Amino acid sequence: MHVKDDCPGLKITIHEGIRTGKSSLLCELEGGVVLQNGAPLTAWEEAMRVLELCDDKYCTPCPTQQNLTVFAWRKDKGNLAPLFNVDIELRSGTAKAVSREFSGQISECDAVFEADEDAVAIIRKVLSAMLRVER
C-alpha cells in the first residue's frame, strides 16, 4: 500500500466490529517514537507509545459494539508494511484479545477495562498485556 507523506512511523487504525465481518473505522492514528538514546523499539512498544501520546492529547470515541479490531502498519518512504492486527472482544469489563503478527505469530491475552473508557485506553491496556506475553 502506498501513502502520500514520506514521514516514517506507524499507522494504526481502530475499527468497531469483527475483522472478518462488518466493521467501521472508529479512528486512525499516525506517528512514530524514537528514544533519545537511539535504542530501537519493537513494533508493539512503539505502538504503545504512539497510543500513549494520543491518549494524553486527544479524546477518542468509546466503543459502542462488543468487538474492536486494530491494524498496525510501518510507514516508510510512502509505503505501508503490515505489522500486526489485534481482534478484541469486550465482555463485562474484560477485553479478550488475539493478535496476529505479519510473521505468523499468534498471541492471546485478557485485559480488564472500565465501561466508560475510550477505545484508545482499552487498546493501551490490551497492548500492555500483549507486551507481558512472551515476545
C-alpha positions as CSV (number, residue, x, y, z in Angstrom):
1,M,0.0,0.0,0.0
2,H,1.3,3.5,-0.8
3,V,0.7,6.6,1.3
4,K,1.2,10.3,0.4
5,D,3.7,11.5,3.0
6,D,7.2,10.3,3.5
7,C,7.4,10.6,7.3
8,P,8.4,7.2,8.9
9,G,6.5,5.8,11.8
10,L,3.3,3.8,12.4
11,K,-0.2,4.0,11.1
12,I,-2.7,2.5,13.5
13,T,-6.4,2.1,12.6
14,I,-9.1,1.1,15.1
15,H,-12.3,-0.4,13.8
16,E,-15.6,-1.3,15.6
17,G,-16.8,-4.8,14.7
18,I,-15.1,-8.0,13.8
19,R,-12.3,-8.2,11.3
20,T,-13.9,-11.0,9.2
21,G,-17.3,-9.3,9.2
22,K,-18.8,-5.9,9.0
23,S,-16.6,-3.3,10.7
24,S,-16.4,0.5,10.7
25,L,-13.4,2.8,11.1
26,L,-13.5,4.3,14.6
27,C,-10.3,6.3,14.4
28,E,-6.9,6.4,12.7
29,L,-3.6,7.4,14.2
30,E,-0.2,8.1,12.7
31,G,3.1,8.8,14.5
32,G,6.4,7.5,15.4
33,V,8.6,7.4,18.5
34,V,12.4,7.4,18.7
35,L,14.2,7.1,22.0
36,Q,16.8,9.7,22.8
37,N,19.4,7.1,23.4
38,G,18.7,5.6,20.0
39,A,17.7,2.2,21.3
40,P,15.3,0.5,18.9
41,L,11.7,-0.1,19.9
42,T,9.7,-3.2,18.8
43,A,6.6,-2.5,16.8
44,W,4.5,-3.3,19.9
45,E,6.5,-0.9,22.1
46,E,6.3,1.9,19.5
47,A,2.5,1.3,19.0
48,M,2.1,1.6,22.8
49,R,4.0,4.9,22.9
50,V,2.0,6.3,20.0
51,L,-1.2,5.4,21.7
52,E,0.1,7.0,25.0
53,L,0.8,10.2,23.1
54,C,-2.7,10.1,21.6
55,D,-4.4,9.4,24.9
56,D,-2.6,12.3,26.6
57,K,-3.6,14.9,23.9
58,Y,-6.9,13.7,22.3
59,C,-10.2,12.1,23.1
60,T,-11.2,9.1,21.1
61,P,-14.7,7.6,21.0
62,C,-15.9,4.9,23.4
63,P,-16.8,1.6,21.7
64,T,-20.5,1.1,21.1
65,Q,-20.0,-2.5,19.9
66,Q,-18.6,-5.6,21.6
67,N,-15.7,-6.0,19.2
68,L,-12.7,-3.9,18.2
69,T,-10.1,-4.6,15.6
70,V,-6.7,-2.8,15.5
71,F,-4.4,-2.8,12.5
72,A,-0.8,-1.5,12.6
73,W,1.5,-0.8,9.7
74,R,5.0,0.6,9.4
75,K,5.2,3.7,7.2
76,D,8.4,4.3,5.3
77,K,9.1,6.3,2.2
78,G,5.5,6.5,1.2
79,N,4.8,2.7,1.7
80,L,2.9,0.8,4.3
81,A,4.1,-2.6,5.5
82,P,1.7,-4.6,7.7
83,L,3.0,-5.4,11.2
84,F,0.1,-6.9,13.3
85,N,-3.6,-6.8,13.9
86,V,-5.5,-7.4,17.2
87,D,-9.1,-8.7,17.5
88,I,-10.7,-7.7,20.8
89,E,-13.9,-8.9,22.3
90,L,-15.3,-6.7,25.0
91,R,-17.3,-8.6,27.6
92,S,-18.3,-7.5,31.2
93,G,-15.1,-5.4,31.8
94,T,-12.7,-7.9,30.2
95,A,-11.1,-7.4,26.8
96,K,-10.2,-10.8,25.3
97,A,-7.6,-10.3,22.6
98,V,-6.0,-12.3,19.9
99,S,-3.1,-10.8,18.0
100,R,-1.7,-11.9,14.6
101,E,1.7,-10.7,13.6
102,F,2.7,-10.4,9.9
103,S,5.4,-13.0,10.7
104,G,2.6,-15.5,11.6
105,Q,3.0,-15.4,15.4
106,I,-0.4,-15.6,17.2
107,S,-0.8,-14.5,20.8
108,E,-3.7,-14.2,23.2
109,C,-4.3,-12.2,26.4
110,D,-7.0,-10.7,28.6
111,A,-7.1,-7.1,30.0
112,V,-9.5,-5.5,32.4
113,F,-11.2,-2.2,31.5
114,E,-13.8,0.2,32.8
115,A,-17.1,0.6,31.0
116,D,-16.5,4.4,30.5
117,E,-13.0,4.0,28.9
118,D,-12.5,5.1,25.3
119,A,-11.1,2.9,22.6
120,V,-7.5,4.0,22.9
121,A,-7.5,3.5,26.7
122,I,-8.8,0.0,26.2
123,I,-6.3,-0.8,23.5
124,R,-3.4,0.5,25.6
125,K,-4.4,-2.0,28.3
126,V,-4.6,-4.8,25.7
127,L,-1.2,-3.9,24.2
128,S,0.3,-3.6,27.7
129,A,-1.0,-7.2,28.4
130,M,0.4,-8.3,25.0
131,L,3.8,-6.9,25.9
132,R,3.7,-9.1,29.0
133,V,3.0,-12.2,26.9
134,E,6.3,-13.7,25.7
135,R,7.6,-11.7,22.8
